[in-house]
Amino acid sequence: MGGQEGSKLAEGIVGMHLRSVWLFLVAALAVVLCCGCVERQLTINTEPQGALITLNDEQIGVSPVTVSFNWYGDYWVRADKEGFETLETHRELKAPLHDRFPFDFFTNVLYPGRIVDEYEWTFELAPRQDLTREQLLEQADALRTQLQ
């Protein structure tokens, strides 16, 4: 192999390498620009409406209220409305199949469309029952008897 032929071979290899790098960069950019999107929304409603809603120790608004969320799992919910018993409970949001490993990679990164996961929780609020003076005294006597 002569000097001139070796030089042409080296130029050809470098040219192929640069084209491969360029093709890789274009493909990576296309993946980033065409990546999927999953939106997650939770709506909390109460019967009757108008209760102040606290979700995981953060006041999010008055029912009905819709919030975006990032994580599935256990949520602590508090609903407070004048004239009604305060509701404190836990609810679990379970991830759908497309948001579980390994499918989540494809829906969050490779899938070109948009997916909206919407959930709604409705809570019944019980009317507050104020105790009479006699009922309070009866409960106090019962507790005093238990302690003795």
Secondary structure, DSSP 8 states (H G I E B T S, - for coil): --HHHHHHHHHHHHHHHHHHHHHHHHHHHHHHHT--EEEEEEEEEEESS--EEEETTEEEEESSEEEE-S--EEEEEEEE-TTB--EEEEEEE---GGGSTTHHHIIIII--SEEEEEEEEEEE--B-----HHHHHHHHHHHHHHH-
